[in-house]
Amino acid sequence: MSEPIYKIVDDLPSSSMTVRLLQALDWVVPGEWKNIVGFENTIREVTGQSDPAFVQRVGERAIALYNDKTQGYQRALWLYQTVDFVQGVAGFTAMLSKLGESFSFLSFLDRLTPKSDTTQAVDLGLKIVTEIVAFCKINGLPGDSIGDFVESLADYRHEALMRMGTLVCIDGLVPLGPDFIDKGLSLLDRSGVSTVEQSSRFNQIKEYIPGKNTAEQISFMQQGLEAVKGWSQNFTSSHNVTLDKIVSSLRGKLQGVEGHLDYLGAFLDMSVNYYEHTGVQSIARSLISRAAAEI
């Protein structure tokens, strides 16, 4: 079994590159996301209750639900963690740690290689598929229930909405432009099986992507992208999300990003794990809400 869920939530950082990124994009979904850290703190926040005995009971029930392998919580969390895992250049994490809160984005350019549009499209498709499959796991649905997932997007709140909003910004608009869904679909269509199979992300999670082979799994990725197209277009329009506003928001966190957008995707890919961070928070909220309702 994986680490205890209470420890995973307790170990969430209160300050990190990921947290700063999410805070910089808070305007995308204002008032929806708070960086809740700590299992007991999350119980109090989600339930609105602070009685120690109640918190204890809810916590115990939430832990039991997570530990029950007939439920989908462990697998959903693994997916959120795995799709966000990347192998950075040697010493990159240590360097970030030394630099702390202040660093120049430009100082990393000689260590980065811009990701190709095709790679960006594959990553976008895989993150959409991860969200679909994790949603299905948590809710006890078949893993290919795209329709149920798309319907649920209207009810996304808190960490889940922050995650999808950040996806639109960081994995959609920044690397692929305003028509990122259409561009992603086109690139996936042209990429072919061999190209997708070169993706480390794909190879890590492919056993959970519906489809008997890579070709069918690519088709499922395309179906997922096509299914969220309407939602993403409505989201960017209603929230007035533009590339200029995203870059402006990141300017204070990443000095010099304006002239180096081709490197920005690679830099963020190596330095943030917003899918894992908000995924842990989403799963904790789901477990606690269910536990509170059952006791």
N, C-alpha and C positions, 0 to 999 in steps of 0.2 A: 504494500500500500504506500501511497505517497506521503509526504509530510502531513502532520495533522492540520486541518483547516484553520484552527485557531492560531497556529504558529505562522502559517502562510499569511494570514491577515495581519497578525502582529508585526510581521517583518516588512510590511509595505513601507516604503520610505516616505517620510514627511517632506523631504526636500531632495530633489534629484533633477537630472536633466529632463526626465520624462515629466515630472511634476511641473517643472517650469514651462515646458511645452504646452501642457494641458491648461495651465493658468493663462498663458499667452493667448490661447484660443477660446477662453471662457466666453468671450462675446458672441461666439457662434451659437451657443445654447445657454444664454444667461440665466443664472439661478438654478441650473439643473445639477451641476456637479460640485461636490466638495470633496477634498482629499481626506476622506475618513480613514484613519489609521488605527489599528488595534481591534481585536475581536469584541471585547466588551464595549468599547466605544461605538462600534458599529451596531451592536444590539440596542444600545440606548438610543442611537440616532434613528434606526429603522422603526423601533417599536414606540418610541416616545416615552419609555418607562425607565426608571432608574432604581427601582427597588432591587436590592442585591439578590434576594431569593428568586425573584422573577427572572432577572438577568441570568442567573445560574441555570434555571430550568430551561430557558430558551436556548442557552448555549449548549447544554447537554443534548437537547433534542436536535439542534442543528448539526452538531458533531456526529450524532448517530445517523442522521440522514445522509450526510456526506460519506460516512464510512460504509453505507449500504451500497454494495456494488450493483444491486438491481436498479438503483437510481443512476442517473447519468451525470451527476455532478463532478465526479473525479475525471471522467473522460473529457467533459467540457472544459475543465480547467487545464488539463493537459494540452488540449488543442490550442487554447489561448496562449499558453506558455510556449508551445512549440512553434507556432506560426510566427512568433515574434523573435525567436532565437536566430541570431546570425553570428557568424565567426568574423570578428573584426581583425584589423591589422594587429600585429604583435605589439603589445605594450600600449594599445590605444586606451583601454580602460584605466590603466595606471596613470597614463598621462592626463586624462580627464580629471582623475582624482587629485592630482598634484595641482592642476590649474584651478580647481575649485569653481568659484562663482564667476570669475572673470577670465575670458579667453577670447582670442580673435578667431573667427571662423576661417579667415584667410590663412592662418598658420597651418591649417590641416590640408590645404589643397594639394600639396605635393604628396600626400599619403592616400589620396582618394582617386578613384577612377569613376567617372560618371556612369551610371547604370544605363543600359540601352532602353529604349522605349518598350521593346518586347519584354525585357526583364521586369520593367515596371508594370506592364500589363498583366504578366503572370502573377506577380506579387499581389496586385489589386484583386485579381480573380480568386486567388487562394485565400485572401483575407475575407472576402465576401462569402466564399464557401465555408470557411471556418465559422463565421457568424451564423450561417444557416444550420450547419451540423450541430454546433454547440447549443443553439436554441432548441433544436429537436431533441438533443440528449437531455437537456434540463426539463423539457416538457413531456418527455416520454412519447415522442412522435417518431415516425420513420424518418431516416436521415435525408430523404429526398423531398420533404414536405415544403417545397419552395413557396407554394401559395399561402400556407399557414404563416410562414415567416414574414412574407411581404405584408400580410394583413396585420401582423403584430407590430410592424414598424410604426404604425399610427399611435400605438400605445407605449412606445419606447420612452423612457424617462431616465433621469439621473445618470449613472455611469454608462449605461447602455447607449443613451442618446449622445453622450459626450464621445464615446468610442466611435460611433457612426459618423458624427460630425467631424471628428479628427480624421477619420478615414477619407471622407470627402475632400478635406483640405490637403492632407499630407500624402496620401497615396493616390489621390485623384487629380485635383486641380494643379498642384505644384509640379508633378512630373509630366502630366499628360495634357493639361490645358482644359479649357471650359467644356469641351465635348469629350471628357475623359472616358465615359462609358462607351460611346460609339468607337472611339479610338482603341480602347481596350479590346472590344469585340473584334474589330478588324485585325488588330495585331495577333490576337489569339487564333483567329481564323487562318492567318498566314504562317503562324509560327511552326506548326507541325509537331508531331509526337516527340521527335528527337530533341527539339529545342526545349520543350516543357520538361522532359525527363532530365535535363541538365540542371534544373532548379533544385537546390538543396531543400528549400521549403516544401516543394512538391513531394520529394522523396520521403520527407519526414512524416507527412500527414496523408499520403496518397491512399493508405489502406482504409481511411475513413471517408474518402470522397466517393460518392455513389458512382458506379460504373464498373464494368467487367475488365476494362483495360484503359490505357492512357487516353486513347481516342474518345472513349465514352466519358471519361472524367473531364477531358477538355470541354466536351459538349455540355457537361453539367456546369462547369465554370461559366460557360457562355450563357447558359440558361439563367444562372444566378445573377450575372451582370445585367442581362436583359430585363429580368424581373424587378431589379431595384432602380432601373433607369428612370421611371416616372417619379419614384420617391425622391431620388437624388436631385432631379431637376426642380421639383417643387421645393426641396429643402434649400438648395442654393439660392433660388429666387426669393422665397419667403424670408430667409435669414440674411439676405443681401450678402452672400458669401462671394467674394471675388479674389482673384490672385493678388491684386494690389493690397487689399485689406489683410490678407494672410501674411504677405511679406512685411507689411507695416507692423503687424503684431509681433512678428518674429525678430524684427530689427533690433530691439533692445536685448534680445537673448543671443542672437547670432550676428556679430558685427560683420558687415560687408556682404550680406546675403543677396542684396539687390542685383548685383552684376554676375552672380554665380549660381543661378537657379539650376543649371545642369548638374552641379555638385550637391545641391541641397538635399535631394532625395537620398544620395549615398551617405551623406553626413548623418542625417536623421536615422537612416536605417541602422547605422552602426552605434548610435548613441542613445536611442530611446526605445522603450518597450511599452508603448501606451496600450497595446492590445492586451498584454498580460496584466498590466497594472489595473486597468479598468475592468478586465475580465474577472480578476480576483474579487474586486469590489462588487461586481454584478452578481457573482455566484454567492458571495457572503450575504448580500441583500436577499436573494431568492431563498436561500436556506433559512435565514432568520425569519423572514416573513411567513414562510410555511411552518416553521417550528412554532412561532407565536400563535398561529391560527390553530395548531393541533393540540396545544396544551391547555 
